[in-house]
Amino acid sequence: MQPDLLDLPFLHQFRTRSPLTHCMTNDVVQTFTANVLLALGASPAMVIEAEEAEQFAAIADALLINVGTLTAPRAQSMRRAIESAVAAGKPWTLDPVAVGALSFRTRFCQQILTLKPAAIRGNASEILALAGMSAGGRGVDTTDTATRALPAAQALARQTHAIVVVTGEVDYITDGLRTHAVTGGDPLMTRVVGTGCALSAVVAASCSLPGDRLDNVAAACGYMKQAGTVAVSQCRGPGSFASAFLDALYHLEDQA
């Protein structure tokens, strides 16, 4: 991780602005996602019903679309929210959970890519599939490495003009021309449901900050990995990790 991406100005900006982040995320991770955003200083909201989602997306600072528990009615709500956010000039982020493994969500994500996401965050298999390349995977789990998916991430970034984040042992963040590699974290983070989905929400919030979007997203990834490293040193397993992770996020200025 480049030292200048782990500086206090990013966290100071994040916490001062407290981005109102509209999370249309999956049912499994809503509470954890909200708590991660709150620990970092953002303001989360989970608005799902189509009419309200469309209205709220124009008010919020950023929108997250996570297709983990996608249904046909929810897809309609998400599309209306995206269109509203785009019309209002608000950035939206896509988390293409299990794309490539399941057809309905794969078609939906391919369709909404035309609506110009600010960022896309997925594991290696998801990014490979979204880019139209051969990918492995078992539902939400990847069988590919982030390094293997990097060329696909770069191609997808050039195609969509989005910041693409492919996560793994090393996270790669790219705009298609420039790429940051972020190390850290711990394999235990994969044993707690919602860490990747929560990262997508933090990425979404960071897209609303002023400055270089690539650097902001890379900083968000770096801080999440840093908090994971701290939490692993203080916990006894997956159960206590979740609490330690939220505490580490809350005290990140002390750790930076």
One Martini backbone bead per residue (centre of mass of N, CA, C, O) as a GRO file, in nm:
protein
  256
    1MET     BB    1   0.095   0.036   0.024
    2GLN     BB    2   0.068   0.356  -0.017
    3PRO     BB    3   0.127   0.597   0.213
    4ASP     BB    4  -0.060   0.836   0.087
    5LEU     BB    5  -0.334   0.651   0.133
    6LEU     BB    6  -0.271   0.664   0.469
    7ASP     BB    7  -0.412   0.938   0.544
    8LEU     BB    8  -0.588   1.166   0.725
    9PRO     BB    9  -0.758   1.325   0.513
   10PHE     BB   10  -0.952   1.099   0.436
   11LEU     BB   11  -1.084   1.055   0.715
   12HIS     BB   12  -1.158   1.345   0.765
   13GLN     BB   13  -1.346   1.370   0.525
   14PHE     BB   14  -1.531   1.132   0.582
   15ARG     BB   15  -1.623   1.233   0.871
   16THR     BB   16  -1.714   1.518   0.800
   17ARG     BB   17  -1.919   1.436   0.564
   18SER     BB   18  -2.083   1.186   0.608
   19PRO     BB   19  -2.192   0.986   0.396
   20LEU     BB   20  -2.488   0.932   0.239
   21THR     BB   21  -2.566   0.579   0.221
   22HIS     BB   22  -2.726   0.392  -0.021
   23CYS     BB   23  -2.830   0.056   0.064
   24MET     BB   24  -2.875  -0.198  -0.181
   25THR     BB   25  -2.873  -0.483  -0.014
   26ASN     BB   26  -2.838  -0.767   0.136
   27ASP     BB   27  -3.000  -0.938   0.390
   28VAL     BB   28  -2.741  -1.056   0.542
   29VAL     BB   29  -2.569  -0.747   0.569
   30GLN     BB   30  -2.703  -0.486   0.679
   31THR     BB   31  -2.600  -0.446   0.969
   32PHE     BB   32  -2.295  -0.460   0.917
   33THR     BB   33  -2.281  -0.234   0.710
   34ALA     BB   34  -2.389  -0.010   0.891
   35ASN     BB   35  -2.167  -0.038   1.113
   36VAL     BB   36  -1.925   0.026   0.937
   37LEU     BB   37  -2.010   0.309   0.851
   38LEU     BB   38  -2.037   0.422   1.138
   39ALA     BB   39  -1.744   0.368   1.235
   40LEU     BB   40  -1.626   0.567   1.001
   41GLY     BB   41  -1.871   0.813   0.971
   42ALA     BB   42  -2.109   0.736   0.825
   43SER     BB   43  -2.445   0.733   0.659
   44PRO     BB   44  -2.683   0.497   0.671
   45ALA     BB   45  -2.918   0.347   0.422
   46MET     BB   46  -3.226   0.135   0.382
   47VAL     BB   47  -3.379   0.158   0.066
   48ILE     BB   48  -3.621  -0.037  -0.134
   49GLU     BB   49  -3.862   0.081  -0.223
   50ALA     BB   50  -3.914   0.210  -0.523
   51GLU     BB   51  -4.017   0.499  -0.466
   52GLU     BB   52  -3.811   0.562  -0.238
   53ALA     BB   53  -3.549   0.491  -0.383
   54GLU     BB   54  -3.572   0.704  -0.602
   55GLN     BB   55  -3.582   0.947  -0.407
   56PHE     BB   56  -3.323   0.889  -0.227
   57ALA     BB   57  -3.095   0.877  -0.444
   58ALA     BB   58  -3.101   1.198  -0.486
   59ILE     BB   59  -3.011   1.263  -0.181
   60ALA     BB   60  -2.783   1.104  -0.167
   61ASP     BB   61  -2.434   1.063  -0.205
   62ALA     BB   62  -2.472   0.740  -0.232
   63LEU     BB   63  -2.480   0.419  -0.415
   64LEU     BB   64  -2.570   0.077  -0.349
   65ILE     BB   65  -2.534  -0.229  -0.549
   66ASN     BB   66  -2.652  -0.545  -0.424
   67VAL     BB   67  -2.714  -0.889  -0.560
   68GLY     BB   68  -2.738  -1.122  -0.342
   69THR     BB   69  -3.084  -1.083  -0.307
   70LEU     BB   70  -3.225  -1.111  -0.579
   71THR     BB   71  -3.518  -0.971  -0.730
   72ALA     BB   72  -3.745  -0.851  -0.936
   73PRO     BB   73  -3.844  -0.612  -0.761
   74ARG     BB   74  -3.558  -0.519  -0.678
   75ALA     BB   75  -3.454  -0.458  -0.961
   76GLN     BB   76  -3.651  -0.226  -1.011
   77SER     BB   77  -3.560  -0.050  -0.775
   78MET     BB   78  -3.266  -0.026  -0.859
   79ARG     BB   79  -3.305   0.107  -1.132
   80ARG     BB   80  -3.449   0.359  -1.028
   81ALA     BB   81  -3.218   0.451  -0.844
   82ILE     BB   82  -3.000   0.481  -1.055
   83GLU     BB   83  -3.141   0.684  -1.240
   84SER     BB   84  -3.167   0.898  -1.017
   85ALA     BB   85  -2.868   0.931  -0.950
   86VAL     BB   86  -2.770   1.010  -1.231
   87ALA     BB   87  -2.955   1.263  -1.260
   88ALA     BB   88  -2.815   1.386  -0.981
   89GLY     BB   89  -2.497   1.313  -0.976
   90LYS     BB   90  -2.468   1.032  -0.834
   91PRO     BB   91  -2.288   0.781  -0.714
   92TRP     BB   92  -2.245   0.435  -0.818
   93THR     BB   93  -2.227   0.095  -0.689
   94LEU     BB   94  -2.112  -0.237  -0.777
   95ASP     BB   95  -2.213  -0.566  -0.648
   96PRO     BB   96  -2.159  -0.881  -0.822
   97VAL     BB   97  -2.300  -1.121  -0.683
   98ALA     BB   98  -2.252  -1.422  -0.847
   99VAL     BB   99  -2.157  -1.358  -1.109
  100GLY     BB  100  -2.177  -1.631  -1.349
  101ALA     BB  101  -2.353  -1.843  -1.170
  102LEU     BB  102  -2.613  -1.658  -1.231
  103SER     BB  103  -2.841  -1.543  -1.464
  104PHE     BB  104  -3.018  -1.309  -1.360
  105ARG     BB  105  -2.787  -1.131  -1.238
  106THR     BB  106  -2.616  -1.118  -1.492
  107ARG     BB  107  -2.814  -0.966  -1.670
  108PHE     BB  108  -2.859  -0.723  -1.485
  109CYS     BB  109  -2.563  -0.623  -1.468
  110GLN     BB  110  -2.524  -0.584  -1.771
  111GLN     BB  111  -2.745  -0.366  -1.799
  112ILE     BB  112  -2.639  -0.151  -1.572
  113LEU     BB  113  -2.361  -0.077  -1.697
  114THR     BB  114  -2.491   0.154  -1.884
  115LEU     BB  115  -2.525   0.350  -1.604
  116LYS     BB  116  -2.252   0.438  -1.487
  117PRO     BB  117  -2.050   0.347  -1.278
  118ALA     BB  118  -1.811   0.444  -1.046
  119ALA     BB  119  -1.810   0.143  -0.923
  120ILE     BB  120  -1.649  -0.186  -0.884
  121ARG     BB  121  -1.702  -0.474  -0.654
  122GLY     BB  122  -1.506  -0.780  -0.655
  123ASN     BB  123  -1.424  -1.075  -0.717
  124ALA     BB  124  -1.256  -1.251  -0.942
  125SER     BB  125  -1.495  -1.408  -1.071
  126GLU     BB  126  -1.684  -1.163  -1.106
  127ILE     BB  127  -1.500  -0.990  -1.287
  128LEU     BB  128  -1.458  -1.192  -1.511
  129ALA     BB  129  -1.759  -1.225  -1.584
  130LEU     BB  130  -1.827  -0.922  -1.633
  131ALA     BB  131  -1.596  -0.916  -1.869
  132GLY     BB  132  -1.635  -1.199  -2.035
  133MET     BB  133  -1.472  -1.415  -1.879
  134SER     BB  134  -1.332  -1.681  -1.762
  135ALA     BB  135  -1.477  -1.847  -1.470
  136GLY     BB  136  -1.493  -1.920  -1.153
  137GLY     BB  137  -1.702  -2.062  -0.894
  138ARG     BB  138  -1.918  -2.060  -0.577
  139GLY     BB  139  -2.101  -1.832  -0.607
  140VAL     BB  140  -1.955  -1.619  -0.373
  141ASP     BB  141  -1.710  -1.789  -0.442
  142THR     BB  142  -1.377  -1.801  -0.523
  143THR     BB  143  -1.135  -1.966  -0.771
  144ASP     BB  144  -0.981  -1.704  -0.809
  145THR     BB  145  -0.744  -1.462  -0.861
  146ALA     BB  146  -0.667  -1.134  -0.857
  147THR     BB  147  -0.433  -1.147  -1.055
  148ARG     BB  148  -0.591  -1.287  -1.287
  149ALA     BB  149  -0.818  -1.042  -1.288
  150LEU     BB  150  -0.675  -0.776  -1.365
  151PRO     BB  151  -0.716  -0.752  -1.676
  152ALA     BB  152  -1.025  -0.748  -1.648
  153ALA     BB  153  -1.044  -0.494  -1.473
  154GLN     BB  154  -0.911  -0.303  -1.677
  155ALA     BB  155  -1.113  -0.353  -1.906
  156LEU     BB  156  -1.369  -0.273  -1.747
  157ALA     BB  157  -1.280   0.017  -1.686
  158ARG     BB  158  -1.260   0.109  -1.981
  159GLN     BB  159  -1.554   0.037  -2.062
  160THR     BB  160  -1.706   0.201  -1.801
  161HIS     BB  161  -1.539   0.424  -1.634
  162ALA     BB  162  -1.459   0.267  -1.380
  163ILE     BB  163  -1.385   0.167  -1.073
  164VAL     BB  164  -1.194  -0.130  -1.011
  165VAL     BB  165  -1.244  -0.394  -0.770
  166VAL     BB  166  -1.022  -0.660  -0.677
  167THR     BB  167  -1.047  -0.911  -0.441
  168GLY     BB  168  -0.803  -1.034  -0.190
  169GLU     BB  169  -0.503  -1.074  -0.076
  170VAL     BB  170  -0.504  -0.870  -0.310
  171ASP     BB  171  -0.585  -0.549  -0.394
  172TYR     BB  172  -0.730  -0.411  -0.693
  173ILE     BB  173  -0.709  -0.073  -0.828
  174THR     BB  174  -0.880   0.056  -1.125
  175ASP     BB  175  -0.898   0.268  -1.442
  176GLY     BB  176  -0.707   0.107  -1.674
  177LEU     BB  177  -0.421   0.266  -1.617
  178ARG     BB  178  -0.432   0.266  -1.315
  179THR     BB  179  -0.272   0.090  -1.025
  180HIS     BB  180  -0.355  -0.052  -0.714
  181ALA     BB  181  -0.194  -0.219  -0.437
  182VAL     BB  182  -0.346  -0.403  -0.160
  183THR     BB  183  -0.244  -0.493   0.151
  184GLY     BB  184  -0.355  -0.728   0.390
  185GLY     BB  185  -0.509  -0.863   0.634
  186ASP     BB  186  -0.714  -1.176   0.656
  187PRO     BB  187  -0.855  -1.487   0.619
  188LEU     BB  188  -1.075  -1.442   0.844
  189MET     BB  189  -1.255  -1.243   0.678
  190THR     BB  190  -1.390  -1.494   0.515
  191ARG     BB  191  -1.549  -1.598   0.800
  192VAL     BB  192  -1.721  -1.329   0.763
  193VAL     BB  193  -2.007  -1.204   0.698
  194GLY     BB  194  -1.976  -0.894   0.495
  195THR     BB  195  -1.696  -0.767   0.429
  196GLY     BB  196  -1.728  -0.718   0.123
  197CYS     BB  197  -1.996  -0.561   0.130
  198ALA     BB  198  -1.889  -0.337   0.313
  199LEU     BB  199  -1.672  -0.240   0.124
  200SER     BB  200  -1.867  -0.145  -0.097
  201ALA     BB  201  -1.989   0.080   0.079
  202VAL     BB  202  -1.723   0.236   0.121
  203VAL     BB  203  -1.670   0.284  -0.173
  204ALA     BB  204  -1.923   0.443  -0.229
  205ALA     BB  205  -1.864   0.672  -0.030
  206SER     BB  206  -1.581   0.754  -0.155
  207CYS     BB  207  -1.705   0.855  -0.433
  208SER     BB  208  -1.815   1.136  -0.293
  209LEU     BB  209  -1.544   1.246  -0.279
  210PRO     BB  210  -1.307   1.450  -0.321
  211GLY     BB  211  -1.096   1.396  -0.577
  212ASP     BB  212  -0.932   1.113  -0.634
  213ARG     BB  213  -1.100   0.826  -0.684
  214LEU     BB  214  -0.884   0.612  -0.684
  215ASP     BB  215  -0.751   0.696  -0.415
  216ASN     BB  216  -1.004   0.674  -0.237
  217VAL     BB  217  -1.059   0.373  -0.284
  218ALA     BB  218  -0.780   0.272  -0.192
  219ALA     BB  219  -0.803   0.381   0.094
  220ALA     BB  220  -1.048   0.219   0.177
  221CYS     BB  221  -0.912  -0.057   0.140
  222GLY     BB  222  -0.675  -0.009   0.334
  223TYR     BB  223  -0.840   0.039   0.596
  224MET     BB  224  -0.986  -0.232   0.600
  225LYS     BB  225  -0.729  -0.403   0.619
  226GLN     BB  226  -0.614  -0.275   0.871
  227ALA     BB  227  -0.852  -0.350   1.056
  228GLY     BB  228  -0.823  -0.655   1.015
  229THR     BB  229  -0.542  -0.685   1.138
  230VAL     BB  230  -0.615  -0.579   1.417
  231ALA     BB  231  -0.851  -0.774   1.483
  232VAL     BB  232  -0.691  -1.042   1.469
  233SER     BB  233  -0.499  -0.961   1.718
  234GLN     BB  234  -0.780  -0.949   1.924
  235CYS     BB  235  -0.903  -1.218   1.854
  236ARG     BB  236  -1.053  -1.572   1.860
  237GLY     BB  237  -1.254  -1.529   1.610
  238PRO     BB  238  -1.529  -1.468   1.424
  239GLY     BB  239  -1.704  -1.345   1.651
  240SER     BB  240  -1.488  -1.134   1.766
  241PHE     BB  241  -1.409  -0.997   1.502
  242ALA     BB  242  -1.649  -0.810   1.444
  243SER     BB  243  -1.603  -0.629   1.690
  244ALA     BB  244  -1.301  -0.561   1.639
  245PHE     BB  245  -1.346  -0.429   1.362
  246LEU     BB  246  -1.523  -0.193   1.450
  247ASP     BB  247  -1.319  -0.077   1.649
  248ALA     BB  248  -1.089  -0.033   1.445
  249LEU     BB  249  -1.240   0.166   1.266
  250TYR     BB  250  -1.298   0.379   1.490
  251HIS     BB  251  -0.958   0.384   1.554
  252LEU     BB  252  -0.785   0.456   1.296
  253GLU     BB  253  -0.627   0.713   1.375
  254ASP     BB  254  -0.453   0.553   1.583
  255GLN     BB  255  -0.334   0.349   1.349
  256ALA     BB  256  -0.209   0.548   1.116
   0.00000   0.00000   0.00000
